[in-house]
């Protein structure tokens, strides 16, 4: 059993419109296997194609990359569809607004911004702006299910951080106490132990 072969996960990131080019010139290759020998064999196989190569010691982690990859893209599209609905209702140039945010928002220009689970957002800007915008769109009669969910998930994470309950799905046992939130400088809200900004911290909007 388990002799003569190795098992690994190698999720694909091919786009329908450019599948051949994406295969021949990958920007990233992900490999997951519990066998280091299998990882090395796959690394040697894919190295000549170029691009960044990331490896995991569990195939499920590689598959999680693929799932998160597509779900993140879907969430981003739905977010901008919500913004498009509001801009259209107000007679504003939705495409120009989106193009400007793509250059102005730290979430767009900083690849490490917010890409770390386990810490809710906070500070002076993000909580008031999300809830304030929901109130504004409510007056316009526009439902914002995605933005509603953004606030709800954040509030769950805050409750989990306050409880520090290991049995809670949102357990945040290594976070700093929430009483410190009002004292933190800038908009950095909750830092993971010894984390550097962009790595172990979540920053708010400036």
C-alpha positions as CSV (number, residue, x, y, z in Angstrom):
1,X,0.0,0.0,0.0
2,X,1.2,3.5,-0.9
3,X,4.2,2.0,-2.7
4,X,5.4,2.9,-6.1
5,X,3.5,6.2,-6.4
6,X,3.2,9.5,-4.7
7,X,0.1,11.6,-4.2
8,X,0.0,15.4,-4.4
9,X,-2.4,18.3,-5.1
10,X,-1.5,20.7,-7.9
11,X,-4.5,23.1,-8.4
12,X,-4.7,24.9,-11.7
13,X,-5.2,28.6,-12.2
14,X,-6.2,28.6,-15.8
15,X,-8.5,31.4,-17.1
16,X,-10.9,30.3,-19.8
17,X,-9.9,33.1,-22.2
18,X,-6.2,32.5,-21.9
19,X,-5.9,28.8,-20.7
20,X,-3.0,27.9,-23.1
21,X,-0.9,30.9,-22.2
22,X,-1.6,30.5,-18.5
23,X,-0.4,26.8,-18.7
24,X,2.7,27.6,-20.7
25,X,3.6,30.7,-18.6
26,X,2.2,30.2,-15.1
27,X,2.6,33.1,-12.7
28,X,2.3,30.7,-9.8
29,X,2.4,26.9,-9.3
30,X,1.1,25.4,-6.0
31,X,2.0,21.9,-4.9
32,X,0.8,20.1,-1.8
33,X,1.9,16.7,-0.6
34,X,2.7,14.9,2.6
35,X,5.7,13.4,0.9
36,X,8.8,15.6,0.6
37,X,10.1,13.4,-2.2
38,X,6.9,13.9,-4.2
39,X,7.1,17.7,-3.6
40,X,10.7,17.8,-4.9
41,X,9.8,15.7,-7.9
42,X,6.9,18.1,-8.8
43,X,9.1,21.1,-8.1
44,X,11.7,19.8,-10.6
45,X,8.9,19.0,-13.1
46,X,7.4,22.5,-13.0
47,X,10.5,24.6,-12.5
48,X,11.3,25.0,-16.2
49,X,7.9,26.6,-16.8
50,X,8.9,29.6,-14.6
51,X,6.8,31.6,-12.2
52,X,6.6,31.5,-8.5
53,X,6.3,28.1,-6.9
54,X,4.7,27.5,-3.5
55,X,4.6,24.2,-1.6
56,X,2.6,22.8,1.3
57,X,3.0,19.7,3.3
58,X,-0.7,18.9,3.2
59,X,-2.7,18.5,-0.1
60,X,-5.7,20.0,1.5
61,X,-3.8,23.3,2.0
62,X,-3.1,23.5,-1.7
63,X,-6.8,22.9,-2.5
64,X,-7.7,25.6,0.0
65,X,-5.5,28.0,-1.9
66,X,-7.5,27.2,-5.1
67,X,-10.9,27.6,-3.3
68,X,-9.9,30.8,-1.6
69,X,-8.4,32.1,-4.9
70,X,-11.7,31.8,-6.7
71,X,-13.9,32.9,-3.8
72,X,-11.9,36.0,-3.3
73,X,-12.3,36.9,-6.9
74,X,-16.1,36.3,-6.7
75,X,-16.4,38.4,-3.5
76,X,-14.5,41.3,-5.2
77,X,-16.8,41.2,-8.2
78,X,-19.9,41.2,-6.0
79,X,-18.5,44.1,-3.9
80,X,-18.1,46.3,-6.9
81,X,-21.5,45.3,-8.2
82,X,-23.0,46.7,-5.0
83,X,-21.0,49.9,-5.4
84,X,-22.1,50.1,-9.0
85,X,-25.8,49.9,-7.9
86,X,-25.3,52.8,-5.5
87,X,-23.3,54.9,-8.0
88,X,-26.0,54.3,-10.7
89,X,-28.8,55.3,-8.4
90,X,-26.9,58.5,-7.6
91,X,-26.0,59.2,-11.3
92,X,-22.2,58.9,-10.5
93,X,-19.5,57.6,-12.9
94,X,-19.1,54.1,-11.4
95,X,-16.3,53.0,-13.7
96,X,-14.2,56.1,-12.9
97,X,-14.8,55.7,-9.2
98,X,-13.7,52.0,-9.3
99,X,-10.6,52.9,-11.3
100,X,-9.7,55.6,-8.8
101,X,-10.2,53.3,-5.8
102,X,-8.0,50.7,-7.5
103,X,-5.2,53.2,-7.2
104,X,-6.0,54.8,-3.9
105,X,-7.1,52.0,-1.6
106,X,-4.5,50.2,0.5
107,X,-6.5,47.0,0.0
108,X,-5.8,47.4,-3.8
109,X,-2.2,48.5,-3.8
110,X,-0.8,46.5,-0.8
111,X,-0.9,42.8,-1.4
112,X,-0.5,42.0,2.3
113,X,-3.2,44.3,3.5
114,X,-5.9,42.4,5.4
115,X,-4.7,39.0,4.0
116,X,-4.4,37.5,7.5
117,X,-7.3,35.8,9.3
118,X,-7.9,36.1,13.0
119,X,-8.1,39.9,13.5
120,X,-11.2,42.1,13.0
121,X,-10.9,45.6,11.6
122,X,-11.4,48.6,13.8
123,X,-10.0,52.0,14.4
124,X,-11.6,55.4,13.6
125,X,-12.6,54.8,9.9
126,X,-13.6,51.3,9.0
127,X,-16.4,50.7,11.6
128,X,-18.1,54.0,11.2
129,X,-17.8,54.1,7.4
130,X,-19.2,50.6,6.9
131,X,-22.2,51.2,9.2
132,X,-22.7,54.7,8.0
133,X,-22.8,53.6,4.3
134,X,-25.3,50.9,5.2
135,X,-27.5,53.6,6.7
136,X,-27.1,55.8,3.6
137,X,-28.0,53.0,1.2
138,X,-30.9,52.0,3.4
139,X,-32.3,55.5,2.8
140,X,-31.8,55.0,-0.9
141,X,-33.7,51.7,-0.7
142,X,-30.7,49.6,-1.9
143,X,-30.0,46.3,-0.2
144,X,-26.3,45.7,0.5
145,X,-26.1,42.0,1.5
146,X,-22.3,41.8,1.0
147,X,-21.6,44.9,3.1
148,X,-24.0,43.7,5.7
149,X,-22.1,40.4,5.9
150,X,-18.8,42.3,6.2
151,X,-20.0,44.1,9.3
152,X,-21.6,40.9,10.7
153,X,-18.4,38.8,10.3
154,X,-16.3,41.6,11.9
155,X,-18.6,41.8,14.9
156,X,-18.4,38.0,15.3
157,X,-14.7,38.2,15.3
158,X,-14.7,41.0,17.9
159,X,-17.0,38.9,20.2
160,X,-14.7,35.9,19.8
161,X,-11.7,38.0,20.6
162,X,-13.5,39.4,23.7
163,X,-14.5,35.9,24.9
164,X,-11.2,34.2,24.0
165,X,-13.1,30.9,24.0
166,X,-11.1,28.1,22.5
167,X,-14.3,26.4,21.5
168,X,-15.5,29.3,19.6
169,X,-15.1,29.0,15.8
170,X,-13.6,32.5,15.8
171,X,-11.1,31.8,18.6
172,X,-8.5,34.6,18.7
173,X,-6.6,33.5,21.7
174,X,-3.3,35.2,20.7
175,X,-4.7,38.7,20.0
176,X,-4.1,41.7,22.2
177,X,-6.9,42.7,24.6
178,X,-9.7,44.8,23.0
179,X,-9.4,47.4,25.7
180,X,-6.2,48.5,24.0
181,X,-8.0,49.4,20.8
182,X,-8.5,53.0,21.6
183,X,-4.9,53.5,22.5
184,X,-3.2,52.1,19.4
185,X,-1.5,54.6,17.1
186,X,-2.6,55.3,13.6
187,X,-5.4,53.0,12.4
188,X,-3.6,49.7,13.2
189,X,-6.2,47.9,15.3
190,X,-5.3,44.4,16.5
191,X,-1.7,43.0,16.2
192,X,-0.9,39.4,16.4
193,X,2.0,38.5,18.7
194,X,5.2,40.1,17.5
195,X,3.7,40.7,14.1
196,X,5.0,43.3,11.7
197,X,2.6,45.6,9.9
198,X,1.3,43.9,6.8
199,X,2.2,40.5,8.2
200,X,0.8,40.1,11.7
201,X,-1.4,43.2,11.8
202,X,-4.5,44.6,10.2
203,X,-4.4,48.2,9.3
204,X,-7.4,50.5,8.9
205,X,-7.9,53.2,6.3
206,X,-5.8,56.3,6.7
